[in-house]
Amino acid sequence: MPWQKASIERRIKNFFSKVIIIDCGCWVWIGCHSGEGGFFYGQFYDGKRMVTATRWAYENWRGTIPDGLKVCHRC
């Protein structure tokens, strides 16, 4: 059986299975992490590639990240 890409609904469900939303509204990533430069970044497989959780969330809900900019977070 050929590999099939997960639907967007399934990827969103999978994404949120790795998130705890705390009282202040912050999304705490409890999925896998990758250490880069002494920091640990949440990692998420979107059905095509491994991306940071913040990048995937931004691209999914906001759109393409403009060239030269980075996705940051406050928590």
C-alpha positions as CSV (number, residue, x, y, z in Angstrom):
1,M,0.0,0.0,0.0
2,P,1.5,3.4,-1.0
3,W,2.3,5.9,1.7
4,Q,-0.3,8.6,1.8
5,K,0.0,12.1,3.2
6,A,-2.0,12.9,6.3
7,S,-4.9,15.2,5.9
8,I,-4.6,18.7,7.4
9,E,-7.2,17.8,10.0
10,R,-5.2,14.8,11.1
11,R,-2.0,16.8,11.2
12,I,-3.7,19.5,13.3
13,K,-5.0,16.8,15.7
14,N,-1.5,15.2,15.9
15,F,0.0,18.7,16.5
16,F,-2.4,19.4,19.4
17,S,-1.8,16.0,20.9
18,K,1.7,17.4,21.7
19,V,0.6,20.7,23.2
20,I,-0.7,21.7,26.6
21,I,-2.3,25.1,26.8
22,I,-1.7,26.6,30.2
23,D,-3.7,29.3,32.1
24,C,-1.8,32.3,30.7
25,G,-2.6,31.1,27.1
26,C,0.9,29.8,26.3
27,W,1.2,26.6,24.3
28,V,3.7,24.3,25.9
29,W,5.2,21.8,23.5
30,I,5.5,18.3,25.0
31,G,6.5,16.5,21.8
32,C,10.0,15.7,20.6
33,H,12.7,18.3,20.8
34,S,15.9,19.1,19.0
35,G,18.8,20.8,20.6
36,E,20.4,23.6,18.5
37,G,22.8,26.1,19.8
38,G,22.2,25.2,23.4
39,F,18.4,25.6,23.0
40,F,15.8,23.0,22.7
41,Y,13.2,23.5,19.9
42,G,10.0,21.5,19.5
43,Q,10.0,19.3,16.4
44,F,7.0,18.2,14.4
45,Y,6.7,16.0,11.3
46,D,4.1,17.6,9.1
47,G,3.7,14.6,6.8
48,K,6.4,15.8,4.4
49,R,9.3,17.1,6.5
50,M,10.5,17.7,10.1
51,V,10.0,21.3,11.1
52,T,10.0,23.3,14.3
53,A,6.7,23.3,16.0
54,T,6.6,27.2,16.0
55,R,7.3,27.3,12.3
56,W,4.6,24.7,11.5
57,A,2.0,26.5,13.7
58,Y,2.8,29.9,12.2
59,E,2.6,28.6,8.6
60,N,-0.6,26.7,9.3
61,W,-2.5,29.5,10.9
62,R,-0.8,32.7,9.5
63,G,0.8,31.7,6.2
64,T,4.3,31.8,4.7
65,I,7.1,33.2,6.8
66,P,8.6,36.2,4.9
67,D,12.2,35.7,3.8
68,G,14.7,36.9,6.3
69,L,12.3,36.7,9.3
70,K,12.1,34.1,12.1
71,V,9.2,32.8,14.1
72,C,9.7,33.8,17.8
73,H,7.7,33.2,20.8
74,R,7.2,34.9,24.2
75,C,7.2,31.9,26.6
